[in-house]
Amino acid sequence: MKLALINPPSPFLINERVFPNTGLVRVATNLKREHKVKLFDFAGDKNYLESVNRMPRFDAYLFSSTTPQFPYTHKIFQALKKRYPDAHYTLGGAHASALYNLRQKGSLKDGVKIDNGSTVKILWVVNTMPTCQVHYQA
């Protein structure tokens, strides 16, 4: 599969490059064993939606997002979903992990509903040394 891993911008930070997304890099490294992977880092990109609109088609788009990044992640998702409606979309990172924990506690019964009610899969990653296990929850 051709996979795009996406790190959204963090304009709320003084320096968007101060926290490199090592989790996303670890996931990319593991996925490269069996898939074609391209990492898109929009940290510091003031015109990130223009950059998103130049992205080619992939089989799946995987997003890493913290809760403050989620509005930007959602805008990227909407732009890609409009251009590539049949691609797969997966949300991961701290925001998705928090949602997963709420779901486990019974506070969140369904998946994450965005963009006209379509369900986005939740991805969470368990970082284990020396490998990284990737788990999917539909």
PAZAPA-4460 file (N, C-alpha, C; in steps of 0.05 Angstrom, whole numbers, plus 32768, in hexadecimal, padded with zeros to 4 digits):
% residues 138
    n_x    n_y    n_z   ca_x   ca_y   ca_z    c_x    c_y    c_z   seq   type   mol
   8011   7FE8   8000   8000   8000   8000   8011   8019   8000     1      M     A
   8007   802E   7FF4   8014   8048   7FF6   8007   8058   800D     2      K     A
   8017   805F   8020   800E   806C   8039   801A   8088   803C     3      L     A
   8009   809B   8043   8012   80B6   804A   800F   80BA   8068     4      A     A
   8024   80C0   8076   8023   80C6   8092   8025   80E4   8095     5      L     A
   8013   80F0   80A5   8010   810D   80A5   8013   8117   80C2     6      I     A
   8026   812B   80C4   8029   813A   80DD   801D   8156   80D8     7      N     A
   8007   815D   80E5   7FFB   8177   80E0   800B   818E   80EC     8      P     A
   8005   81A7   80E4   8013   81BD   80F0   800B   81C1   810D     9      P     A
   801B   81D0   811C   8016   81D6   8138   801B   81F4   813C    10      S     A
   800B   8205   812F   8010   8222   8131   800C   822E   814D    11      P     A
   8001   821F   815F   7FFE   8228   817B   8018   8228   818A    12      F     A
   802D   821A   817F   8047   8219   818C   8059   8231   8183    13      L     A
   806A   823A   8194   807D   824F   818C   808F   8245   8176    14      I     A
   8098   822D   8179   80AA   8220   8165   809E   8205   815E    15      N     A
   8093   8202   8146   8086   81E8   813F   8099   81D1   813C    16      E     A
   80B3   81D7   813A   80C7   81C2   8136   80D3   81B8   8150    17      R     A
   80CA   81C3   8166   80D6   81BD   8180   80D0   81A0   8189    18      V     A
   80B9   8195   8181   80B2   817A   8188   80B0   8169   816F    19      F     A
   80C5   815C   8166   80C3   814B   814E   80B1   8133   8153    20      P     A
   80A2   812B   813F   808E   8116   8142   809C   80FB   813F    21      N     A
   80AA   80F2   8154   80B9   80D9   8153   80A6   80C1   8152    22      T     A
   808E   80C3   815D   807B   80AD   815C   8073   80A7   813F    23      G     A
   806E   80BC   8130   8066   80B9   8114   807E   80AE   8103    24      L     A
   8096   80B6   810A   80AD   80AC   80FC   80B1   808E   8102    25      V     A
   80AC   8086   811B   80AE   8069   8122   8099   8059   8113    26      R     A
   8081   8063   8111   806C   8055   8102   8074   8053   80E5    27      V     A
   807E   8069   80D9   8087   8068   80BD   809D   8054   80B9    28      A     A
   80B0   8053   80CB   80C6   8040   80C9   80BC   8023   80C8    29      T     A
   80A9   801D   80D9   809E   8002   80DA   808D   7FFB   80C2    30      N     A
   807D   800F   80B9   806C   800A   80A2   807C   8007   8088    31      L     A
   8094   8013   8087   80A5   8012   806F   80AE   7FF5   8069    32      K     A
   80AC   7FE4   807C   80B4   7FC8   8078   80A3   7FBB   8063    33      R     A
   8089   7FC3   8061   8076   7FB6   804F   8067   7FC9   803D    34      E     A
   806B   7FE3   8040   805B   7FF6   8031   806D   800D   8026    35      H     A
   8062   801B   8013   806F   8034   800A   8064   804B   801B    36      K     A
   8076   8058   8029   806E   806C   803D   807B   8087   8037    37      V     A
   806B   809C   8039   8075   80B7   8036   806B   80C7   804E    38      K     A
   807D   80D5   805B   8077   80E5   8073   8074   8103   806A    39      L     A
   805D   810F   8071   8058   812B   806B   8058   813A   8086    40      F     A
   806B   814C   808A   806D   815B   80A3   8065   8178   809D    41      D     A
   804E   8180   80A7   8044   819B   80A2   804A   81AF   80B9    42      F     A
   805B   81A6   80CC   8064   81B8   80E1   8072   81D1   80D5    43      A     A
   8069   81E8   80DC   8075   8201   80D2   806B   8209   80B6    44      G     A
   805A   81FA   80AA   8050   8200   808F   8038   8213   8092    45      D     A
   803B   822C   808D   8026   8240   808F   8010   823B   807A    46      K     A
   8017   8230   8064   8004   822A   804E   8000   820C   804B    47      N     A
   7FFB   81FF   8062   7FFA   81E2   8062   7FE3   81D7   8050    48      Y     A
   7FCD   81E5   804E   7FB7   81DB   803E   7FBE   81DC   8020    49      L     A
   7FCE   81EF   8018   7FD8   81F0   7FFC   7FEA   81D8   7FF7    50      E     A
   7FFB   81D2   800B   800C   81BB   8009   7FFC   81A1   8008    51      S     A
   7FE7   819F   8018   7FD6   8188   8018   7FC9   8184   7FFD    52      V     A
   7FC1   819A   7FF1   7FB3   8198   7FD7   7FC6   818F   7FC0    53      N     A
   7FE0   818F   7FC6   7FF4   8185   7FB2   7FFC   8168   7FB8    54      R     A
   7FF1   815C   7FCD   7FF8   8140   7FD4   7FED   812D   7FC0    55      M     A
   7FFC   8119   7FB8   7FF2   8105   7FA5   7FDF   80F1   7FB4    56      P     A
   7FD3   80E0   7FA4   7FC1   80CC   7FAF   7FD1   80B6   7FBC    57      R     A
   7FC7   80AD   7FD3   7FD2   8096   7FE2   7FBB   8084   7FE8    58      F     A
   7FC1   806B   7FEE   7FAC   8058   7FF6   7FA0   805F   8012    59      D     A
   7FB2   806A   8023   7FA9   8071   803E   7FB8   808A   8048    60      A     A
   7FAB   809A   8057   7FB6   80B1   8064   7FB4   80AD   8082    61      Y     A
   7FCB   80AD   8090   7FCC   80A9   80AC   7FD5   80C3   80BA    62      L     A
   7FC5   80CC   80CC   7FCA   80E6   80DA   7FD3   80E1   80F6    63      F     A
   7FE7   80F0   80FF   7FEE   80F1   811B   7FE4   810C   8125    64      S     A
   7FD8   810C   813D   7FCD   8126   8147   7FCC   8126   8165    65      S     A
   7FD4   813D   8170   7FCE   8143   818C   7FB3   8151   818C    66      T     A
   7FA7   8155   81A3   7F8D   8163   81A4   7F8E   817F   8199    67      T     A
   7FA3   818F   81A0   7FA3   81AA   8194   7FA8   81AB   8176    68      P     A
   7FB3   8196   816B   7FB8   8194   814E   7F9F   818B   813F    69      Q     A
   7F8B   8180   814D   7F75   8172   8140   7F66   8184   812D    70      F     A
   7F61   819E   8132   7F53   81AF   811E   7F62   81B0   8103    71      P     A
   7F7C   81B0   8105   7F8D   81B1   80EC   7F8C   8196   80DE    72      Y     A
   7F8D   8181   80EE   7F8B   8165   80E4   7F70   8162   80D5    73      T     A
   7F5B   816C   80E1   7F40   816A   80D5   7F3F   8179   80BB    74      H     A
   7F4B   8190   80B9   7F4B   819F   80A0   7F5B   8190   808A    75      K     A
   7F71   8184   8092   7F80   8174   807F   7F70   815C   8075    76      I     A
   7F62   814F   8089   7F51   8138   8082   7F3B   8140   806E    77      F     A
   7F2E   8157   8073   7F19   8160   8062   7F23   8165   8045    78      Q     A
   7F3A   8172   8043   7F45   8178   8029   7F4C   815E   801A    79      A     A
   7F58   814B   8028   7F5F   8132   801A   7F47   8121   8014    80      L     A
   7F34   8120   8026   7F1C   8110   8022   7F0C   811A   800A    81      K     A
   7F0C   8134   8006   7EFF   8140   7FEF   7F0C   8137   7FD4    82      K     A
   7F26   8136   7FD4   7F35   812E   7FBC   7F37   8110   7FB8    83      R     A
   7F39   8101   7FCF   7F3D   80E4   7FCD   7F28   80D6   7FDF    84      Y     A
   7F0F   80D6   7FD8   7EFA   80CC   7FE9   7EFC   80AE   7FEF    85      P     A
   7F0A   809F   7FDD   7F0B   8082   7FE1   7F24   8079   7FF1    86      D     A
   7F35   808B   7FF8   7F4D   8084   8008   7F45   807D   8024    87      A     A
   7F57   8070   8033   7F52   806A   804F   7F5F   8080   8060    88      H     A
   7F52   8087   8076   7F5C   809C   8087   7F5D   8091   80A4    89      Y     A
   7F74   8096   80B1   7F78   808C   80CC   7F84   80A3   80DE    90      T     A
   7F79   80A6   80F5   7F82   80B9   8109   7F92   80AB   811E    91      L     A
   7FA9   80B6   8125   7FBA   80AA   813A   7FC6   80C0   814A    92      G     A
   7FD7   80B9   815D   7FE4   80CC   816F   7FD5   80CF   8189    93      G     A
   7FDD   80E4   8197   7FD3   80E9   81B2   7FB4   80ED   81B3    94      A     A
   7FAA   80FB   819F   7F8D   8101   819E   7F7D   80E7   819B    95      H     A
   7F86   80D6   8188   7F78   80BD   8183   7F7B   80AA   819B    96      A     A
   7F92   80AA   81A8   7F96   8099   81C0   7F84   80A2   81D6    97      S     A
   7F80   80BC   81D9   7F6D   80C6   81EE   7F51   80BE   81E7    98      A     A
   7F49   80BF   81CE   7F2F   80B7   81C6   7F2B   8099   81CA    99      L     A
   7F40   8089   81C4   7F3F   806D   81C9   7F3A   8067   81E7   100      Y     A
   7F48   8075   81F8   7F45   8071   8215   7F28   8078   821D   101      N     A
   7F1D   808D   8212   7F01   8094   8218   7EEE   807E   820F   102      L     A
   7EF4   8073   81F8   7EE3   805E   81ED   7EE5   8045   81FF   103      R     A
   7EFD   803E   8208   7F00   8027   821A   7EF1   802B   8234   104      Q     A
   7EEF   8044   823E   7EE0   8049   8257   7EC2   804C   8252   105      K     A
   7EBA   804A   8239   7E9D   804C   8233   7E93   8068   822E   106      G     A
   7EA5   807C   822F   7E9E   8097   822A   7E9A   809D   820C   107      S     A
   7EA6   808D   81FB   7EA4   8091   81DE   7E9C   8077   81D2   108      L     A
   7E83   8075   81C9   7E79   805C   81BF   7E80   8056   81A2   109      K     A
   7E80   806B   8191   7E85   8067   8175   7EA1   8071   816E   110      D     A
   7EA8   806E   8155   7EC2   8078   814B   7EC1   8096   814B   111      G     A
   7ED6   80A2   8141   7ED7   80BF   813F   7EC8   80C7   8126   112      V     A
   7EB3   80D7   8129   7EA2   80DF   8113   7EAA   80FB   8109   113      K     A
   7EB4   80FC   80F1   7EBB   8116   80E5   7EB4   8115   80C7   114      I     A
   7EB1   812C   80BB   7EAC   812F   809E   7E93   8120   8096   115      D     A
   7E7C   812C   809C   7E62   8121   8094   7E5C   8105   809E   116      N     A
   7E66   80FF   80B6   7E5F   80E6   80C3   7E70   80CE   80BC   117      G     A
   7E83   80D1   80AA   7E94   80BA   80A4   7EA6   80B4   80BC   118      S     A
   7EAA   809B   80C1   7EB9   8092   80D8   7ED7   8090   80D1   119      T     A
   7EE8   809C   80E1   7F04   809A   80DD   7F0F   8085   80F1   120      V     A
   7F20   8073   80E7   7F2B   805F   80F9   7F3E   806D   810D   121      K     A
   7F3E   8061   8125   7F50   806B   813A   7F69   8059   813A   122      I     A
   7F80   8065   813A   7F99   8057   813B   7FA7   805E   8155   123      L     A
   7FB1   804B   8163   7FC2   8052   817A   7FDB   8040   8178   124      W     A
   7FF0   804A   8183   800A   803D   8181   8014   8037   819D   125      V     A
   801D   801E   81A0   802A   8016   81B9   8048   8016   81B2   126      V     A
   8057   8028   81BE   8074   8029   81B9   8082   8014   81CB   127      N     A
   808C   8000   81BE   809C   7FEC   81CD   80B7   7FEB   81C1   128      T     A
   80CB   7FE6   81D2   80E6   7FE4   81C8   80EC   7FC8   81C1   129      M     A
   80F9   7FC2   81AB   8103   7FD5   8197   80EF   7FDA   8180   130      P     A
   80D7   7FCE   8181   80C5   7FD1   816B   80AD   7FE2   8174   131      T     A
   809C   7FE8   8161   8084   7FF8   8166   806D   7FE8   815C   132      C     A
   8059   7FE3   816D   8042   7FD4   8165   802C   7FE7   815D   133      Q     A
   8020   7FE2   8146   800A   7FF4   813D   7FF0   7FE5   813F   134      V     A
   7FDD   7FF1   814D   7FC2   7FE5   8151   7FAD   7FF6   8144   135      H     A
   7F99   7FE9   8138   7F83   7FF8   812B   7F69   7FF1   8139   136      Y     A
   7F59   8005   813D   7F3E   8001   8148   7F2A   800D   8135   137      Q     A
   7F18   7FFD   812A   7F04   8007   8117   7EEE   8016   8126   138      A     A
***
